[in-house]
Amino acid sequence: MVTEIAQIEIKPGSEKDFEAAVAKAKAAFGRAKGFHGFELHKSIEKPQRYRLMVKWATLENHTVDFRGSENFTEWRGLVGQYFASPPEVEHTETVLTT
């Protein structure tokens, strides 16, 4: 299992609209190959900063299958207008849980 972590800075004052757009995008993710769920986290100290944590079966399910699909186009169409800058994305794999 791979976790995509996207740090997203949004335009001030658009927090509620951004959160609603991410909720609408749930369907686009749900149709994606290898998708296993996501969480959206909002920073307490920096309310325009979010972290989207997406679970994928493989790295390629995100970088190839999702990014090359209409689902990705739908996702960006819903949320892209709220971005203050391009998201920073990295991928992790779990090495320890307690």
Residue frames as a rotation matrix with the C-alpha (Angstrom) as fourth column:
MET 1
0.588 0.809 0.000 0.00
0.809 -0.588 0.000 0.00
0.000 0.000 -1.000 0.00
VAL 2
-0.596 -0.726 0.344 1.25
0.745 -0.660 -0.101 3.46
0.300 0.195 0.934 -0.94
THR 3
0.357 0.665 -0.657 0.18
0.792 -0.588 -0.165 6.72
-0.496 -0.461 -0.736 0.65
GLU 4
-0.190 -0.281 0.941 0.17
0.712 -0.699 -0.065 9.85
0.676 0.657 0.333 -1.48
ILE 5
0.100 0.175 -0.980 0.62
0.830 -0.557 -0.015 12.97
-0.548 -0.812 -0.201 0.65
ALA 6
-0.131 -0.058 0.990 -0.30
0.763 -0.644 0.063 16.20
0.633 0.763 0.129 -1.08
GLN 7
-0.365 -0.005 -0.931 0.34
0.700 -0.660 -0.271 19.46
-0.614 -0.751 0.244 0.74
ILE 8
-0.133 0.481 0.867 -2.09
0.869 -0.364 0.335 21.99
0.477 0.798 -0.369 -0.68
GLU 9
-0.741 -0.069 -0.668 -2.00
0.400 -0.845 -0.356 25.72
-0.540 -0.531 0.653 -0.04
ILE 10
-0.058 0.804 0.591 -5.30
0.986 -0.045 0.158 27.38
0.153 0.592 -0.791 -0.90
LYS 11
-0.493 -0.043 0.869 -6.36
0.222 -0.972 0.077 30.96
0.841 0.231 0.488 -1.41
PRO 12
-0.973 0.107 -0.203 -7.32
0.177 -0.214 -0.961 32.70
-0.146 -0.971 0.190 1.85
GLY 13
-0.510 0.852 -0.122 -11.05
-0.686 -0.488 -0.539 32.71
-0.519 -0.191 0.833 2.50
SER 14
-0.029 0.503 -0.864 -11.82
-0.902 0.359 0.240 29.72
0.431 0.786 0.443 0.28
GLU 15
-0.830 -0.421 0.366 -11.51
-0.552 0.717 -0.426 27.02
-0.084 -0.555 -0.827 2.93
LYS 16
-0.212 0.833 0.511 -15.17
-0.299 0.443 -0.845 25.96
-0.930 -0.332 0.155 3.06
ASP 17
0.618 0.425 -0.662 -15.52
-0.729 -0.008 -0.685 26.01
-0.296 0.905 0.305 -0.74
PHE 18
-0.269 -0.810 -0.521 -12.35
-0.875 0.432 -0.219 23.95
0.403 0.397 -0.825 -1.12
GLU 19
-0.799 -0.008 0.601 -13.54
-0.405 0.745 -0.529 21.39
-0.443 -0.667 -0.599 1.44
ALA 20
0.252 0.960 0.120 -16.89
-0.393 0.215 -0.894 21.11
-0.884 0.179 0.432 -0.36
ALA 21
0.459 -0.153 -0.875 -15.11
-0.882 0.035 -0.469 20.62
0.103 0.988 -0.119 -3.69
VAL 22
-0.687 -0.725 -0.048 -12.95
-0.704 0.680 -0.208 17.84
0.183 -0.109 -0.977 -2.25
ALA 23
-0.437 0.620 0.651 -16.11
-0.286 0.590 -0.755 16.15
-0.853 -0.516 -0.080 -0.94
LYS 24
0.607 0.670 -0.427 -17.57
-0.590 0.020 -0.807 16.30
-0.532 0.742 0.407 -4.46
ALA 25
0.078 -0.696 -0.714 -14.36
-0.946 0.173 -0.272 14.80
0.313 0.697 -0.645 -5.87
LYS 26
-0.235 -0.134 0.963 -14.85
-0.676 0.734 -0.062 11.67
-0.698 -0.666 -0.263 -3.77
ALA 27
0.724 0.597 0.345 -16.62
-0.150 0.625 -0.766 10.01
-0.673 0.503 0.542 -6.71
ALA 28
0.716 -0.521 -0.466 -13.70
-0.604 -0.127 -0.787 10.69
0.351 0.844 -0.405 -9.08
PHE 29
-0.359 -0.853 0.379 -11.29
-0.932 0.306 -0.193 9.02
0.048 -0.423 -0.905 -6.68
GLY 30
0.002 0.459 0.888 -13.72
-0.563 0.735 -0.378 6.16
-0.826 -0.499 0.260 -6.06
ARG 31
0.928 0.363 -0.082 -13.66
-0.246 0.434 -0.867 5.21
-0.279 0.825 0.492 -9.74
ALA 32
0.343 -0.887 -0.309 -9.86
-0.910 -0.232 -0.345 5.15
0.234 0.399 -0.886 -9.87
LYS 33
0.625 -0.233 -0.745 -7.94
0.043 0.963 -0.266 1.89
0.780 0.134 0.612 -10.21
GLY 34
-0.171 -0.788 -0.591 -6.19
0.627 0.376 -0.683 0.92
0.760 -0.487 0.429 -6.99
PHE 35
-0.354 0.105 0.930 -7.84
-0.481 -0.873 -0.084 3.60
0.802 -0.477 0.359 -4.84
HIS 36
-0.283 0.197 -0.939 -8.31
0.662 0.749 -0.042 2.62
0.694 -0.633 -0.342 -1.18
GLY 37
0.592 0.631 -0.502 -9.58
0.801 -0.388 0.457 5.82
0.093 -0.672 -0.734 0.45
PHE 38
-0.328 -0.707 0.626 -8.47
0.477 -0.696 -0.537 9.30
0.816 0.123 0.565 1.40
GLU 39
0.331 0.341 -0.880 -8.43
0.912 -0.356 0.205 11.77
-0.243 -0.870 -0.429 4.28
LEU 40
0.159 -0.256 0.954 -8.27
0.386 -0.873 -0.298 15.54
0.909 0.416 -0.040 4.12
HIS 41
0.162 -0.214 -0.963 -6.45
0.978 -0.095 0.185 17.24
-0.131 -0.972 0.194 7.00
LYS 42
0.614 0.070 0.787 -6.50
0.260 -0.958 -0.118 20.99
0.746 0.277 -0.606 7.70
SER 43
-0.469 -0.854 -0.227 -3.66
0.610 -0.127 -0.782 22.69
0.639 -0.505 0.580 9.54
ILE 44
0.496 0.587 -0.640 -4.67
0.868 -0.331 0.369 24.34
0.005 -0.739 -0.674 12.79
GLU 45
-0.041 -0.621 -0.782 -1.77
0.531 -0.677 0.510 26.80
-0.846 -0.394 0.358 12.78
LYS 46
-0.827 -0.246 -0.505 -2.02
-0.298 -0.570 0.766 27.60
-0.476 0.784 0.398 9.05
PRO 47
-0.090 0.929 0.359 -5.71
-0.038 0.357 -0.933 27.32
-0.995 -0.098 0.003 8.04
GLN 48
0.533 0.247 -0.810 -4.98
-0.787 -0.207 -0.581 27.68
-0.311 0.947 0.084 4.32
ARG 49
-0.500 -0.771 -0.395 -2.76
-0.842 0.539 0.016 24.55
0.200 0.341 -0.919 4.40
TYR 50
0.647 0.695 0.313 -4.25
-0.717 0.694 -0.060 21.13
-0.259 -0.185 0.948 3.83
ARG 51
-0.682 -0.732 0.003 -2.79
-0.684 0.639 0.352 17.67
-0.259 0.238 -0.936 3.51
LEU 52
0.525 0.783 -0.333 -4.61
-0.851 0.491 -0.185 15.17
0.019 0.381 0.924 1.36
MET 53
-0.549 -0.647 0.528 -3.66
-0.675 0.716 0.176 11.60
-0.492 -0.260 -0.831 2.26
VAL 54
0.462 0.692 -0.555 -4.66
-0.887 0.372 -0.274 9.10
0.018 0.619 0.785 -0.43
LYS 55
-0.121 -0.433 0.893 -4.19
-0.409 0.841 0.353 5.33
-0.904 -0.323 -0.279 -0.20
TRP 56
0.399 0.132 -0.908 -3.26
-0.911 0.167 -0.376 3.53
0.102 0.977 0.187 -3.42
ALA 57
0.957 -0.058 0.284 -2.54
0.020 0.991 0.135 -0.14
-0.289 -0.123 0.949 -4.06
THR 58
0.198 -0.922 0.333 0.60
0.956 0.256 0.142 0.79
-0.216 0.291 0.932 -6.05
LEU 59
-0.370 -0.433 -0.822 2.55
0.219 -0.900 0.376 3.92
-0.903 -0.041 0.428 -6.90
GLU 60
-0.984 -0.057 0.169 1.57
0.174 -0.091 0.981 3.50
-0.041 0.994 0.099 -10.55
ASN 61
-0.156 0.988 0.000 -2.13
0.984 0.155 0.082 3.53
0.081 0.013 -0.997 -9.63
HIS 62
0.442 0.269 -0.856 -1.60
0.458 -0.888 -0.043 7.17
-0.771 -0.373 -0.516 -8.72
THR 63
-0.224 -0.696 -0.682 1.16
-0.170 -0.661 0.731 8.36
-0.959 0.280 0.030 -11.03
VAL 64
-0.990 -0.139 -0.026 0.00
-0.058 0.230 0.972 6.56
-0.129 0.963 -0.236 -14.19
ASP 65
-0.572 0.816 0.084 -3.57
0.792 0.524 0.313 5.30
0.212 0.246 -0.946 -13.87
PHE 66
0.241 0.723 -0.647 -5.14
0.838 -0.491 -0.238 8.20
-0.490 -0.485 -0.724 -11.96
ARG 67
-0.176 -0.378 -0.909 -3.08
0.027 -0.925 0.380 11.07
-0.984 0.043 0.173 -13.32
GLY 68
-0.966 -0.224 -0.128 -3.67
-0.125 -0.024 0.992 9.92
-0.225 0.974 -0.005 -16.88
SER 69
-0.589 0.799 0.125 -7.42
0.808 0.578 0.114 9.58
0.018 0.168 -0.986 -16.45
GLU 70
-0.226 0.656 0.720 -10.57
0.188 -0.696 0.693 11.65
0.956 0.292 0.034 -16.76
ASN 71
0.590 0.402 -0.700 -10.93
0.726 0.114 0.678 11.18
0.352 -0.909 -0.224 -13.00
PHE 72
-0.295 -0.783 -0.547 -7.83
0.885 -0.440 0.154 13.35
-0.361 -0.439 0.823 -12.48
THR 73
-0.786 0.068 0.614 -9.21
0.347 -0.775 0.529 15.95
0.512 0.629 0.585 -14.88
GLU 74
0.287 0.957 0.047 -12.45
0.368 -0.156 0.917 15.99
0.884 -0.246 -0.396 -12.90
TRP 75
0.370 -0.250 -0.895 -10.54
0.927 0.033 0.374 16.31
-0.065 -0.968 0.244 -9.60
ARG 76
-0.671 -0.721 -0.171 -8.48
0.696 -0.693 0.189 19.27
-0.255 0.007 0.967 -10.81
GLY 77
-0.530 0.562 0.635 -11.55
0.302 -0.574 0.761 20.89
0.792 0.595 0.134 -12.34
LEU 78
0.527 0.789 -0.316 -13.29
0.545 -0.029 0.838 20.82
0.652 -0.614 -0.445 -8.99
VAL 79
0.704 -0.250 -0.665 -10.43
0.646 -0.164 0.745 21.96
-0.295 -0.954 0.046 -6.74
GLY 80
-0.100 -0.902 0.420 -7.81
0.989 -0.137 -0.058 23.66
0.110 0.410 0.906 -8.92
GLN 81
0.213 0.261 0.942 -9.40
0.355 -0.918 0.174 27.09
0.910 0.298 -0.288 -8.72
TYR 82
0.970 0.221 0.097 -8.72
-0.020 -0.328 0.944 27.19
0.240 -0.918 -0.314 -4.96
PHE 83
0.448 -0.873 -0.193 -4.99
0.894 0.430 0.130 26.44
-0.031 -0.231 0.972 -5.16
ALA 84
0.859 -0.288 -0.424 -2.70
-0.173 -0.941 0.290 29.31
-0.482 -0.176 -0.858 -4.17
SER 85
-0.109 -0.900 -0.422 0.23
-0.974 0.011 0.227 27.36
-0.199 0.435 -0.878 -5.64
PRO 86
0.161 0.149 -0.976 0.77
-0.554 0.832 0.036 23.92
0.817 0.535 0.216 -7.14
PRO 87
0.898 0.202 0.390 0.46
-0.438 0.465 0.769 21.13
-0.026 -0.862 0.507 -4.53
GLU 88
-0.280 -0.960 -0.032 3.60
-0.936 0.280 -0.213 19.43
0.213 -0.030 -0.977 -3.25
VAL 89
0.784 0.616 -0.079 3.18
-0.604 0.786 0.133 15.66
0.145 -0.057 0.988 -3.59
GLU 90
-0.490 -0.871 -0.044 5.19
-0.846 0.487 -0.219 12.77
0.212 -0.070 -0.975 -2.24
HIS 91
0.518 0.604 -0.606 4.58
-0.459 0.794 0.399 9.07
0.722 0.071 0.689 -1.77
THR 92
-0.335 -0.591 0.734 5.28
-0.942 0.185 -0.281 6.96
0.030 -0.785 -0.618 1.29
GLU 93
0.133 0.364 -0.922 5.10
-0.138 0.928 0.347 3.35
0.981 0.081 0.174 2.31
THR 94
0.735 0.225 0.640 4.44
-0.643 -0.069 0.763 2.20
0.215 -0.972 0.094 5.86
VAL 95
-0.109 -0.841 -0.530 7.47
-0.280 0.537 -0.795 0.72
0.954 0.061 -0.295 7.57
LEU 96
-0.894 -0.142 -0.425 6.15
0.347 0.381 -0.857 0.62
0.283 -0.914 -0.291 11.16
THR 97
-0.015 0.888 0.459 2.78
-0.337 -0.437 0.834 0.80
0.941 -0.142 0.306 12.85
THR 98
-0.961 -0.274 -0.026 1.90
-0.058 0.294 -0.954 0.58
0.269 -0.916 -0.298 16.53
